[in-house]
Amino acid sequence: MAYCTVDEARNAGVTGTDAEVAAWIAAATERIERYTQQLFEPTPLVVVADVAPDGLCLLPRRVRSVTTVTPVVAGDDAPSLPVSAWRLTSADVLGAVDAVHLRWGGYDDLIVGAESWAGGWRGLFESWGLEQARVEGVFGYAECPLLVTQACALLAADLQASAAPSDADAQQTPGLDVDDEGNNVRIEDDAETTPVAPSASTGSTQVDALLAGYINRGSLIGGV
């Protein structure tokens, strides 16, 4: 995953081989995700989010589609819920929120505990004491916004410019490797299945300003 191309990063001032430039882009992309608490291209992800008493489950990232919703309950694992037990809304639609809405009405006579004579979905959820749900799907923007692309290129250049060519400083930057001459050669980009912790800044006030409109405020009130 990268929010700008090698050529765009070079135009912003990043130098080195294509691999080295790509490494700085990866570092900038991670910083942007940590700062905005968003994903700017479709990304498969599993998140755990709180379920409100009315069944509203706010998701911590913009959601594109959901494949499974599984209640997080004590004891035995609960089964994945059929699509009849929930509906999805996305902030892609003006006025909507990123959320799974668990239907507290209705029933399914094929699901033990959710039968019509047992109180339906409401009865099953109440028996579970449902407080959280595990949601698997595809999250993120449909395509990377232009301002985010510009921010990624500028941040990659800023990160390279601020890096000191010493082993001691390199050890203070997780994932950054340098060779004997102090050249940056690799930045690890391990895939994560859970959102990263938020950051107060990308480290660049210019980049922060470009990204101000994309900060995910919703992650402060729901999800992980």
N, CA, C and O of each residue as an XYZ file, in Angstrom:
896
protein
N       0.846     -1.186      0.000
C       0.000      0.000      0.000
C       0.884      1.239      0.000
O       1.787      1.361      0.827
N       0.629      2.150     -0.917
C       1.382      3.398     -0.971
C       0.472      4.485     -1.518
O      -0.320      4.244     -2.429
N       0.589      5.671     -0.963
C      -0.321      6.750     -1.327
C       0.266      7.723     -2.339
O      -0.381      8.711     -2.685
N       1.470      7.465     -2.815
C       2.023      8.232     -3.924
C       2.978      7.344     -4.691
O       3.380      6.290     -4.198
N       3.342      7.753     -5.881
C       4.255      6.973     -6.704
C       5.699      7.381     -6.440
O       5.967      8.396     -5.798
N       6.619      6.572     -6.946
C       8.041      6.895     -6.814
C       8.347      8.223     -7.502
O       9.090      9.042     -6.961
N       7.785      8.443     -8.683
C       8.021      9.699     -9.405
C       7.486     10.899     -8.627
O       8.131     11.947     -8.583
N       6.309     10.753     -8.012
C       5.743     11.860     -7.229
C       6.616     12.179     -6.023
O       6.802     13.343     -5.670
N       7.150     11.134     -5.394
C       8.035     11.355     -4.255
C       9.344     12.018     -4.706
O       9.857     12.904     -4.023
N       9.877     11.594     -5.841
C      11.099     12.226     -6.354
C      10.860     13.697     -6.652
O      11.716     14.536     -6.370
N       9.708     14.012     -7.217
C       9.395     15.407     -7.524
C       9.298     16.254     -6.252
O       9.514     17.466     -6.284
N       8.970     15.595     -5.130
C       8.890     16.307     -3.854
C      10.245     16.423     -3.169
O      10.384     17.125     -2.168
N      11.256     15.722     -3.718
C      12.601     15.865     -3.158
C      13.251     14.605     -2.641
O      14.390     14.662     -2.179
N      12.573     13.456     -2.696
C      13.170     12.210     -2.217
C      14.232     11.744     -3.217
O      14.019     11.805     -4.428
N      15.364     11.283     -2.711
C      16.446     10.817     -3.569
C      16.788      9.365     -3.253
O      16.368      8.814     -2.235
N      17.571      8.755     -4.165
C      17.996      7.380     -3.962
C      17.477      6.467     -5.041
O      16.866      6.920     -6.009
N      17.720      5.173     -4.878
C      17.214      4.185     -5.824
C      15.704      4.071     -5.689
O      15.115      4.576     -4.733
N      15.083      3.400     -6.657
C      13.635      3.210     -6.588
C      13.241      2.489     -5.300
O      12.226      2.820     -4.688
N      14.037      1.512     -4.891
C      13.730      0.765     -3.668
C      13.810      1.669     -2.440
O      12.976      1.575     -1.539
N      14.806      2.535     -2.406
C      14.953      3.444     -1.275
C      13.819      4.457     -1.236
O      13.290      4.761     -0.167
N      13.448      4.977     -2.398
C      12.326      5.926     -2.450
C      11.035      5.233     -2.007
O      10.243      5.803     -1.257
N      10.831      4.002     -2.477
C       9.628      3.249     -2.086
C       9.587      3.020     -0.580
O       8.514      3.016      0.023
N      10.768      2.828      0.032
C      10.821      2.627      1.480
C      10.377      3.878      2.222
O       9.656      3.785      3.215
N      10.800      5.050      1.750
C      10.372      6.292      2.396
C       8.888      6.544      2.172
O       8.210      7.087      3.044
N       8.384      6.154      1.015
C       6.944      6.265      0.762
C       6.177      5.385      1.740
O       5.152      5.805      2.276
N       6.664      4.162      1.978
C       6.008      3.254      2.916
C       5.983      3.844      4.321
O       4.982      3.732      5.030
N       7.097      4.477      4.723
C       7.151      5.097      6.047
C       6.168      6.258      6.134
O       5.496      6.425      7.151
N       6.079      7.064      5.071
C       5.148      8.189      5.057
C       3.700      7.703      5.082
O       2.854      8.288      5.757
N       3.428      6.647      4.353
C       2.074      6.076      4.330
C       1.650      5.623      5.725
O       0.524      5.876      6.153
N       2.563      4.950      6.434
C       2.250      4.499      7.800
C       1.984      5.681      8.723
O       1.066      5.632      9.542
N       2.776      6.739      8.598
C       2.580      7.931      9.426
C       1.213      8.566      9.148
O       0.518      8.995     10.070
N       0.844      8.620      7.887
C      -0.443      9.218      7.500
C      -1.601      8.417      8.075
O      -2.565      8.998      8.574
N      -1.522      7.104      8.014
C      -2.586      6.265      8.564
C      -2.677      6.422     10.079
O      -3.772      6.455     10.641
N      -1.528      6.517     10.734
C      -1.525      6.677     12.183
C      -2.122      8.034     12.580
O      -2.831      8.138     13.581
N      -1.832      9.055     11.799
C      -2.315     10.406     12.113
C      -3.802     10.563     11.799
O      -4.550     11.107     12.613
N      -4.230     10.103     10.653
C      -5.631     10.308     10.247
C      -6.568      9.231     10.784
O      -7.777      9.447     10.866
N      -6.016      8.065     11.153
C      -6.843      6.918     11.529
C      -7.805      6.544     10.396
O      -8.971      6.216     10.615
N      -7.261      6.608      9.178
C      -8.007      6.232      7.997
C      -7.130      5.404      7.074
O      -5.905      5.391      7.194
N      -7.797      4.706      6.138
C      -7.134      3.996      5.058
C      -7.595      4.644      3.761
O      -8.789      4.888      3.584
N      -6.672      4.925      2.859
C      -7.031      5.690      1.675
C      -7.036      4.863      0.392
O      -6.941      5.406     -0.709
N      -7.145      3.576      0.542
C      -7.457      2.688     -0.570
C      -8.114      1.451      0.020
O      -7.870      1.130      1.183
N      -8.945      0.740     -0.753
C      -9.645     -0.427     -0.213
C      -8.676     -1.448      0.377
O      -7.730     -1.882     -0.281
N      -8.933     -1.824      1.637
C      -8.018     -2.695      2.370
C      -8.799     -3.735      3.175
O      -9.656     -3.362      3.977
N      -8.526     -5.026      2.984
C      -9.176     -6.042      3.830
C      -8.722     -5.859      5.275
O      -7.535     -5.670      5.542
N      -9.675     -5.917      6.204
C      -9.359     -5.639      7.603
C     -10.369     -6.324      8.504
O     -11.519     -6.543      8.124
N      -9.920     -6.655      9.699
C     -10.805     -7.161     10.746
C     -10.733     -6.187     11.908
O      -9.644     -5.891     12.399
N     -11.884     -5.679     12.358
C     -11.918     -4.751     13.478
C     -12.896     -5.272     14.529
O     -13.815     -6.032     14.224
N     -12.677     -4.848     15.765
C     -13.605     -5.122     16.855
C     -14.165     -3.794     17.324
O     -13.409     -2.865     17.608
N     -15.475     -3.695     17.409
C     -16.117     -2.427     17.754
C     -17.205     -2.650     18.804
O     -17.804     -3.722     18.884
N     -17.444     -1.618     19.599
C     -18.466     -1.688     20.640
C     -19.866     -1.675     20.036
O     -20.110     -1.048     19.005
N     -20.765     -2.372     20.691
C     -22.166     -2.394     20.283
C     -22.978     -1.625     21.318
O     -22.995     -1.993     22.493
N     -23.646     -0.566     20.894
C     -24.474      0.238     21.786
C     -25.747     -0.519     22.150
O     -26.111     -1.478     21.469
N     -26.428     -0.098     23.219
C     -27.653     -0.800     23.630
C     -28.718     -0.868     22.536
O     -29.533     -1.790     22.525
N     -28.717      0.105     21.613
C     -29.714      0.081     20.545
C     -29.263     -0.743     19.338
O     -29.962     -0.790     18.327
N     -28.092     -1.397     19.437
C     -27.621     -2.242     18.351
C     -26.701     -1.553     17.373
O     -26.255     -2.176     16.409
N     -26.398     -0.265     17.595
C     -25.511      0.458     16.691
C     -24.059      0.088     16.983
O     -23.606      0.172     18.125
N     -23.335     -0.320     15.945
C     -21.930     -0.708     16.072
C     -21.112      0.203     15.163
O     -20.970     -0.067     13.970
N     -20.564      1.304     15.742
C     -19.778      2.259     14.968
C     -18.433      1.658     14.598
O     -17.733      1.111     15.450
N     -18.076      1.761     13.332
C     -16.821      1.186     12.846
C     -15.725      2.243     12.819
O     -15.996      3.398     12.491
N     -14.482      1.869     13.160
C     -13.405      2.848     13.306
C     -12.746      3.275     12.002
O     -11.821      4.086     12.031
N     -13.186      2.761     10.865
C     -12.653      3.146      9.563
C     -13.793      3.257      8.562
O     -14.851      2.657      8.746
N     -13.571      4.030      7.498
C     -14.567      4.056      6.429
C     -14.725      2.647      5.876
O     -13.740      1.983      5.551
N     -15.972      2.197      5.771
C     -16.228      0.819      5.378
C     -16.775      0.775      3.956
O     -17.583      1.616      3.561
N     -16.324     -0.219      3.193
C     -16.797     -0.403      1.823
C     -17.740     -1.606      1.739
O     -18.780     -1.543      1.083
N     -17.377     -2.677      2.393
C     -18.218     -3.866      2.395
C     -17.882     -4.702      3.617
O     -16.795     -4.584      4.184
N     -18.812     -5.539      4.013
C     -18.612     -6.417      5.168
C     -18.954     -7.838      4.761
O     -19.982     -8.087      4.131
N     -18.078     -8.769      5.127
C     -18.316    -10.171      4.794
C     -18.872    -10.952      5.976
O     -19.754    -11.792      5.801
N     -18.365    -10.684      7.188
C     -18.869    -11.393      8.365
C     -18.979    -10.458      9.557
O     -18.173     -9.544      9.730
N     -19.992    -10.706     10.374
C     -20.172    -10.022     11.653
C     -20.320    -11.106     12.706
O     -21.237    -11.925     12.643
N     -19.413    -11.108     13.672
C     -19.409    -12.152     14.695
C     -19.462    -11.513     16.074
O     -18.582    -10.720     16.408
N     -20.460    -11.829     16.882
C     -20.503    -11.297     18.241
C     -19.302    -11.752     19.055
O     -18.862    -12.896     18.944
N     -18.777    -10.846     19.874
C     -17.700    -11.189     20.805
C     -18.355    -11.424     22.159
O     -18.775    -10.484     22.833
N     -18.434    -12.691     22.545
C     -19.135    -13.048     23.773
C     -18.239    -13.935     24.624
O     -17.307    -14.562     24.121
N     -18.529    -13.981     25.906
C     -17.776    -14.831     26.816
C     -18.153    -16.289     26.586
O     -19.260    -16.601     26.147
N     -17.218    -17.164     26.889
C     -17.507    -18.579     26.758
C     -17.308    -19.056     25.339
O     -16.341    -18.680     24.676
N     -18.231    -19.892     24.869
C     -18.117    -20.459     23.531
C     -18.200    -19.365     22.471
O     -18.897    -18.365     22.645
N     -17.484    -19.568     21.381
C     -17.540    -18.621     20.277
C     -18.946    -18.591     19.680
O     -19.571    -19.629     19.462
N     -19.423    -17.373     19.422
C     -20.728    -17.224     18.799
C     -20.587    -17.405     17.295
O     -19.522    -17.136     16.739
N     -21.644    -17.858     16.627
C     -21.563    -18.017     15.173
C     -21.607    -16.676     14.475
O     -22.103    -15.697     15.034
N     -21.089    -16.621     13.252
C     -21.219    -15.418     12.440
C     -22.697    -15.168     12.170
O     -23.469    -16.104     11.965
N     -23.075    -13.909     12.174
C     -24.478    -13.569     11.995
C     -24.848    -13.559     10.514
O     -24.073    -13.068      9.692
N     -26.012    -14.088     10.162
C     -26.458    -13.995      8.766
C     -26.789    -12.547      8.423
O     -27.037    -11.732      9.311
N     -26.790    -12.238      7.142
C     -27.024    -10.853      6.716
C     -28.392    -10.341      7.145
O     -28.615     -9.131      7.197
N     -29.299    -11.242      7.448
C     -30.625    -10.806      7.901
C     -30.585    -10.204      9.298
O     -31.553     -9.585      9.739
N     -29.450    -10.387     10.007
C     -29.354     -9.910     11.387
C     -28.706     -8.536     11.482
O     -28.628     -7.973     12.574
N     -28.241     -7.985     10.370
C     -27.575     -6.687     10.422
C     -27.689     -5.980      9.077
O     -27.967     -6.603      8.052
N     -27.469     -4.676      9.100
C     -27.385     -3.899      7.867
C     -26.193     -2.961      7.983
O     -25.764     -2.617      9.084
N     -25.669     -2.555      6.845
C     -24.438     -1.767      6.790
C     -24.715     -0.375      6.256
O     -25.476     -0.214      5.302
N     -24.097      0.643      6.870
C     -24.107      1.993      6.319
C     -22.667      2.477      6.209
O     -21.806      2.064      6.986
N     -22.405      3.362      5.233
C     -21.049      3.851      4.996
C     -21.060      5.366      4.840
O     -22.003      5.941      4.297
N     -19.997      6.001      5.324
C     -19.844      7.447      5.183
C     -19.611      7.854      3.737
O     -19.559      9.047      3.438
N     -19.470      6.892      2.835
C     -19.433      7.214      1.412
C     -20.723      7.882      0.976
O     -20.739      8.639      0.006
N     -21.805      7.603      1.692
C     -23.105      8.220      1.415
C     -23.260      9.429      2.328
O     -23.145      9.306      3.548
N     -23.517     10.585      1.750
C     -23.623     11.818      2.519
C     -24.683     11.685      3.615
O     -25.827     11.319      3.344
N     -24.290     11.986      4.846
C     -25.209     11.929      5.983
C     -25.208     10.609      6.717
O     -25.790     10.502      7.796
N     -24.561      9.594      6.148
C     -24.514      8.274      6.785
C     -23.229      8.134      7.598
O     -22.293      8.918      7.443
N     -23.199      7.130      8.461
C     -22.016      6.854      9.277
C     -21.514      5.455      8.953
O     -22.254      4.611      8.449
N     -20.239      5.230      9.254
C     -19.670      3.895      9.069
C     -20.105      3.024     10.246
O     -19.613      3.186     11.363
N     -21.020      2.110      9.990
C     -21.577      1.336     11.097
C     -22.257      0.071     10.598
O     -22.735     -0.009      9.466
N     -22.281     -0.909     11.484
C     -23.139     -2.080     11.322
C     -24.287     -1.907     12.304
O     -24.065     -1.688     13.495
N     -25.491     -2.004     11.813
C     -26.684     -1.862     12.642
C     -27.273     -3.248     12.880
O     -27.835     -3.856     11.969
N     -27.142     -3.741     14.104
C     -27.696     -5.048     14.440
C     -29.197     -4.912     14.628
O     -29.664     -4.076     15.402
N     -29.931     -5.723     13.931
C     -31.404     -5.629     13.981
C     -31.928     -6.315     15.235
O     -31.805     -7.526     15.414
N     -32.504     -5.511     16.075
C     -33.027     -6.051     17.332
C     -34.443     -6.586     17.171
O     -35.003     -7.181     18.092
N     -35.012     -6.371     15.997
C     -36.297     -6.983     15.671
C     -36.079     -8.153     14.735
O     -34.950     -8.391     14.304
N     -37.115     -8.882     14.413
C     -37.018     -9.994     13.495
C     -36.533    -11.274     14.165
O     -36.207    -11.291     15.352
N     -36.492    -12.327     13.388
C     -36.102    -13.626     13.937
C     -35.621    -14.520     12.802
O     -35.768    -14.195     11.625
N     -35.042    -15.655     13.184
C     -34.635    -16.674     12.220
C     -34.827    -18.030     12.877
O     -34.071    -18.405     13.774
N     -35.830    -18.758     12.436
C     -36.159    -20.043     13.058
C     -35.095    -21.105     12.810
O     -35.162    -22.188     13.391
N     -34.118    -20.815     11.959
C     -33.039    -21.772     11.690
C     -31.831    -21.544     12.588
O     -30.886    -22.333     12.574
N     -31.858    -20.457     13.376
C     -30.764    -20.149     14.285
C     -31.204    -20.417     15.716
O     -32.173    -19.826     16.192
N     -30.497    -21.303     16.400
C     -30.857    -21.645     17.773
C     -30.751    -20.400     18.657
O     -29.707    -19.750     18.707
N     -31.830    -20.083     19.343
C     -31.868    -18.919     20.214
C     -32.445    -17.689     19.564
O     -32.825    -16.742     20.251
N     -32.517    -17.688     18.219
C     -33.069    -16.539     17.498
C     -34.431    -16.859     16.891
O     -34.928    -16.118     16.043
N     -35.046    -17.989     17.339
C     -36.350    -18.373     16.793
C     -37.427    -17.376     17.218
O     -37.272    -16.652     18.201
N     -38.493    -17.357     16.474
C     -39.588    -16.431     16.755
C     -40.153    -16.653     18.151
O     -40.537    -15.698     18.827
N     -40.207    -17.932     18.593
C     -40.762    -18.220     19.922
C     -39.762    -17.959     21.056
O     -40.120    -18.031     22.232
N     -38.499    -17.655     20.697
C     -37.479    -17.396     21.716
C     -37.123    -15.913     21.814
O     -36.172    -15.536     22.498
N     -37.887    -15.090     21.131
C     -37.616    -13.653     21.188
C     -36.841    -13.117     20.010
O     -36.505    -11.933     19.971
N     -36.545    -13.995     19.025
C     -35.859    -13.543     17.820
C     -34.455    -13.034     18.114
O     -33.825    -13.439     19.091
N     -33.974    -12.137     17.252
C     -32.622    -11.609     17.404
C     -32.446    -10.870     18.724
O     -31.394    -10.960     19.357
N     -33.474    -10.142     19.136
C     -33.376     -9.413     20.401
C     -33.124    -10.384     21.544
O     -32.254    -10.150     22.384
N     -33.881    -11.471     21.578
C     -33.712    -12.454     22.643
C     -32.338    -13.094     22.632
O     -31.745    -13.324     23.686
N     -31.821    -13.387     21.422
C     -30.506    -14.011     21.329
C     -29.415    -13.047     21.774
O     -28.525    -13.428     22.535
N     -29.476    -11.791     21.303
C     -28.460    -10.816     21.680
C     -28.474    -10.546     23.178
O     -27.421    -10.404     23.800
N     -29.659    -10.475     23.748
C     -29.756    -10.226     25.187
C     -29.209    -11.412     25.979
O     -28.596    -11.222     27.029
N     -29.423    -12.622     25.493
C     -28.901    -13.805     26.197
C     -27.379    -13.847     26.133
O     -26.731    -14.358     27.046
N     -26.810    -13.314     25.061
C     -25.361    -13.259     24.939
C     -24.761    -12.133     25.771
O     -23.579    -12.182     26.111
N     -25.557    -11.119     26.105
C     -25.004     -9.932     26.733
C     -24.062     -9.224     25.771
O     -22.972     -8.793     26.146
N     -24.505     -9.113     24.524
C     -23.638     -8.636     23.448
C     -23.170     -7.206     23.681
O     -23.982     -6.288     23.796
N     -21.826     -7.020     23.752
C     -21.245     -5.694     23.933
C     -20.280     -5.318     22.815
O     -20.041     -4.134     22.578
N     -19.725     -6.311     22.126
C     -18.798     -6.042     21.034
C     -19.051     -7.014     19.889
O     -19.588     -8.106     20.074
N     -18.640     -6.576     18.688
C     -18.744     -7.427     17.508
C     -17.444     -7.364     16.727
O     -16.798     -6.319     16.653
N     -17.072     -8.488     16.147
C     -15.903     -8.561     15.274
C     -16.401     -8.468     13.834
O     -17.214     -9.279     13.391
N     -15.903     -7.474     13.120
C     -16.390     -7.199     11.766
C     -15.248     -7.375     10.772
O     -14.193     -6.754     10.904
N     -15.472     -8.225      9.782
C     -14.475     -8.463      8.740
C     -15.002     -7.944      7.418
O     -16.143     -8.221      7.049
N     -14.181     -7.196      6.703
C     -14.625     -6.653      5.429
C     -13.535     -5.868      4.744
O     -12.347     -6.078      4.991
N     -13.950     -4.962      3.880
C     -13.026     -4.092      3.156
C     -13.272     -2.665      3.606
O     -14.396     -2.168      3.547
N     -12.197     -2.003      4.063
C     -12.292     -0.657      4.600
C     -11.402      0.278      3.780
O     -10.461     -0.162      3.120
N     -11.718      1.585      3.834
C     -10.888      2.573      3.180
C     -11.612      3.342      2.096
O     -12.726      2.990      1.710
N     -10.975      4.396      1.605
C     -11.518      5.186      0.501
C     -11.468      4.370     -0.790
O     -10.655      3.455     -0.926
N     -12.345      4.712     -1.734
C     -12.347      4.031     -3.023
C     -11.061      4.316     -3.784
O     -10.533      3.437     -4.463
N     -10.554      5.542     -3.675
C      -9.283      5.912     -4.283
C      -8.638      7.000     -3.448
O      -9.327      7.731     -2.736
N      -7.333      7.111     -3.529
C      -6.592      8.051     -2.690
C      -6.866      9.490     -3.124
O      -6.679      9.816     -4.296
N      -7.308     10.366     -2.202
C      -7.527     11.770     -2.547
C      -6.223     12.454     -2.955
O      -5.145     12.064     -2.506
N      -6.324     13.469     -3.803
C      -5.142     14.155     -4.310
C      -4.327     14.796     -3.190
O      -3.097     14.774     -3.227
N      -5.003     15.366     -2.199
C      -4.273     15.994     -1.095
C      -3.485     14.971     -0.285
O      -2.405     15.272      0.222
N      -4.020     13.778     -0.165
C      -3.309     12.726      0.563
C      -2.088     12.279     -0.232
O      -1.027     12.031      0.342
N      -2.233     12.175     -1.550
C      -1.096     11.839     -2.399
C       0.008     12.882     -2.265
O       1.182     12.538     -2.131
N      -0.374     14.160     -2.303
C       0.607     15.234     -2.145
C       1.254     15.179     -0.770
O       2.464     15.357     -0.635
N       0.441     14.932      0.247
C       0.965     14.854      1.609
C       1.958     13.711      1.753
O       2.969     13.853      2.440
N       1.681     12.584      1.117
C       2.567     11.420      1.215
C       3.919     11.722      0.585
O       4.959     11.387      1.151
N       3.908     12.350     -0.575
C       5.163     12.677     -1.250
C       5.989     13.661     -0.416
O       7.194     13.479     -0.248
N       5.337     14.700      0.103
C       6.038     15.696      0.907
C       6.574     15.088      2.202
O       7.680     15.410      2.635
N       5.780     14.208      2.815
C       6.214     13.603      4.072
C       7.378     12.644      3.848
O       8.287     12.566      4.675
N       7.355     11.916      2.736
C       8.476     11.027      2.426
C       9.769     11.826      2.311
O      10.812     11.408      2.813
N       9.692     12.983      1.645
C      10.869     13.846      1.517
C      11.295     14.393      2.872
O      12.488     14.467      3.165
N      10.330     14.776      3.697
C      10.636     15.321      5.017
C      11.289     14.270      5.908
O      12.233     14.574      6.637
N      10.795     13.044      5.854
C      11.370     11.967      6.661
C      12.813     11.688      6.249
O      13.683     11.504      7.100
N      13.062     11.657      4.940
C      14.421     11.404      4.487
C      15.357     12.542      4.897
O      16.487     12.307      5.324
N      14.870     13.777      4.760
C      15.716     14.928      5.080
C      16.048     15.003      6.561
O      17.127     15.466      6.932
N      15.139     14.555      7.406
C      15.346     14.668      8.849
C      16.079     13.480      9.450
O      16.430     13.498     10.630
N      16.316     12.433      8.635
C      16.988     11.233      9.149
C      18.491     11.482      9.234
O      19.109     11.924      8.265
N      19.068     11.201     10.383
C      20.512     11.358     10.567
C      21.209     10.056     10.196
O      20.739      8.984     10.575
N      22.309     10.122      9.469
C      22.997      8.907      9.008
C      23.887      8.280     10.069
O      25.100      8.170      9.888
N      23.275      7.866     11.183
C      24.053      7.185     12.214
C      23.276      5.991     12.711
O      22.045      6.005     12.729
N      23.992      4.952     13.116
C      23.325      3.750     13.595
C      22.475      4.042     14.817
O      21.402      3.462     14.977
N      22.939      4.932     15.678
C      22.206      5.235     16.903
C      20.861      5.854     16.573
O      19.840      5.462     17.138
N      20.851      6.830     15.651
C      19.592      7.461     15.284
C      18.699      6.497     14.524
O      17.478      6.529     14.676
N      19.299      5.638     13.707
C      18.493      4.679     12.953
C      17.754      3.749     13.885
O      16.626      3.352     13.594
N      18.380      3.383     15.029
C      17.731      2.490     15.979
C      16.545      3.156     16.652
O      15.657      2.476     17.166
N      16.525      4.488     16.651
C      15.404      5.198     17.259
C      14.233      5.320     16.308
O      13.156      5.765     16.707
N      14.426      4.928     15.040
C      13.356      4.957     14.054
C      12.994      3.535     13.691
O      13.654      2.958     12.828
N      11.958      2.918     14.314
C      11.645      1.512     14.101
C      11.466      1.199     12.620
O      10.778      1.923     11.900
N      12.094      0.113     12.174
C      11.934     -0.330     10.811
C      12.916      0.283      9.842
O      12.953     -0.132      8.684
N      13.734      1.274     10.267
C      14.661      1.942      9.374
C      16.037      1.310      9.462
O      16.582      1.163     10.557
N      16.612      0.930      8.315
C      17.945      0.344      8.256
C      18.861      1.243      7.447
O      18.421      1.892      6.497
N      20.115      1.282      7.813
C      21.096      2.031      7.043
C      22.298      1.129      6.786
O      22.569      0.202      7.548
N      23.030      1.421      5.678
C      24.235      0.661      5.403
C      25.435      1.337      6.067
O      25.267      2.286      6.833
N      26.651      0.849      5.775
C      27.848      1.357      6.437
C      28.113      2.822      6.132
O      28.800      3.503      6.893
N      27.568      3.310      5.017
C      27.778      4.694      4.637
C      26.647      5.610      5.090
O      26.649      6.806      4.800
N      25.684      5.038      5.803
C      24.582      5.844      6.307
C      23.428      5.981      5.351
O      22.534      6.792      5.594
N      23.406      5.211      4.255
C      22.305      5.283      3.300
C      21.116      4.476      3.799
O      21.280      3.363      4.299
N      19.931      5.032      3.664
C      18.724      4.322      4.071
C      18.422      3.243      3.041
O      18.316      3.528      1.848
N      18.284      2.005      3.501
C      18.124      0.922      2.550
C      16.835      0.138      2.706
O      16.428     -0.553      1.773
N      16.185      0.222      3.848
C      14.976     -0.595      4.004
C      14.106     -0.024      5.103
O      14.603      0.429      6.134
N      12.810     -0.049      4.874
C      11.845      0.278      5.916
C      10.792     -0.813      5.914
O      10.097     -1.009      4.916
N      10.672     -1.518      7.018
C       9.721     -2.614      7.093
C       8.303     -2.087      7.050
O       7.997     -1.022      7.586
N       7.439     -2.862      6.396
C       6.034     -2.465      6.261
C       5.162     -3.677      6.528
O       4.455     -4.159      5.643
N       5.220     -4.162      7.757
C       4.473     -5.367      8.114
C       2.983     -5.111      8.027
O       2.493     -4.073      8.474
N       2.264     -6.061      7.450
C       0.816     -5.942      7.357
C       0.199     -6.067      8.737
O       0.644     -6.877      9.550
N      -0.820     -5.273      9.003
C      -1.502     -5.306     10.283
C      -2.961     -5.644     10.060
O      -3.546     -5.274      9.042
N      -3.546     -6.349     11.018
C      -4.957     -6.684     10.924
C      -5.797     -5.815     11.841
O      -7.020     -5.950     11.871
N      -5.160     -4.928     12.586
C      -5.890     -4.002     13.441
C      -5.347     -2.594     13.222
O      -4.169     -2.435     12.901
N      -6.185     -1.570     13.390
C      -5.723     -0.200     13.168
C      -4.597      0.179     14.119
O      -4.547     -0.294     15.254
N      -3.698      1.031     13.650
C      -2.595      1.484     14.479
C      -3.068      2.565     15.432
O      -4.113      3.179     15.221
N      -2.278      2.798     16.500
C      -2.641      3.812     17.484
C      -2.551      5.202     16.860
O      -1.711      5.437     15.992
N      -3.413      6.126     17.295
C      -3.396      7.473     16.716
C      -2.145      8.245     17.091
O      -1.501      7.954     18.099
N      -1.806      9.230     16.273
C      -0.660     10.092     16.511
C      -1.121     11.533     16.472
O      -2.021     11.876     15.706
N      -0.509     12.391     17.298
C      -0.915     13.794     17.364
C      -0.441     14.582     16.155
O      -0.982     15.651     15.871
N       0.564     14.076     15.432
C       1.101     14.781     14.277
C       1.872     13.813     13.401
O       2.349     12.782     13.874
N       1.993     14.145     12.123
C       2.838     13.367     11.226
C       4.308     13.725     11.412
O       5.192     13.018     10.927
N       4.565     14.825     12.117
C       5.919     15.337     12.252
C       6.191     16.503     11.332
O       7.257     17.115     11.399
N       5.223     16.822     10.461
C       5.340     17.953      9.537
C       4.075     18.785      9.626
O       2.983     18.282      9.359
N       4.204     20.050      9.998
C       3.023     20.912     10.099
C       2.381     21.120      8.735
O       1.160     21.248      8.649
N       3.172     21.158      7.669
C       2.629     21.308      6.324
C       1.768     20.108      5.952
O       0.673     20.266      5.412
N       2.256     18.929      6.237
C       1.502     17.708      5.937
C       0.262     17.619      6.823
O      -0.812     17.239      6.356
N       0.411     17.969      8.099
C      -0.748     17.970      8.994
C      -1.865     18.833      8.433
O      -3.034     18.453      8.487
N      -1.504     20.004      7.890
C      -2.510     20.918      7.336
C      -3.197     20.304      6.125
O      -4.407     20.457      5.960
N      -2.445     19.615      5.280
C      -3.039     18.981      4.102
C      -4.016     17.874      4.493
O      -5.004     17.634      3.799
N      -3.733     17.207      5.600
C      -4.539     16.050      6.009
C      -5.665     16.401      6.981
O      -6.440     15.529      7.374
N      -5.757     17.668      7.367
C      -6.713     18.062      8.412
C      -8.144     17.631      8.096
O      -8.890     17.251      8.998
N      -8.521     17.689      6.844
C      -9.891     17.337      6.482
C     -10.167     15.855      6.409
O     -11.302     15.444      6.169
N      -9.139     15.043      6.612
C      -9.299     13.599      6.484
C      -9.130     12.853      7.807
O      -9.118     11.622      7.821
N      -9.003     13.569      8.903
C      -8.847     12.926     10.204
C     -10.154     12.261     10.601
O     -11.222     12.868     10.526
N     -10.059     11.035     11.014
C     -11.240     10.248     11.375
C     -11.609     10.507     12.825
O     -11.070      9.874     13.733
N     -12.532     11.443     13.040
C     -12.953     11.763     14.407
C     -13.770     10.630     15.020
O     -13.816     10.483     16.241
N     -14.421      9.821     14.162
C     -15.284      8.768     14.681
C     -14.555      7.724     15.481
O     -15.140      7.109     16.373
N     -13.254      7.502     15.177
C     -12.517      6.470     15.897
C     -12.310      6.823     17.361
O     -11.885      5.977     18.148
N     -12.607      8.079     17.739
C     -12.463      8.470     19.138
C     -13.639      8.013     19.982
O     -13.552      7.995     21.209
N     -14.763      7.636     19.321
C     -15.957      7.285     20.087
C     -16.417      5.858     19.864
O     -17.351      5.406     20.527
N     -15.793      5.145     18.957
C     -16.219      3.772     18.744
C     -15.094      2.951     18.158
O     -14.167      3.498     17.562
N     -15.167      1.636     18.322
C     -14.187      0.758     17.728
C     -12.925      0.639     18.561
O     -12.907      0.936     19.756
N     -11.876      0.197     17.894
C     -10.615     -0.045     18.597
C      -9.642      1.073     18.340
O      -8.522      1.046     18.849
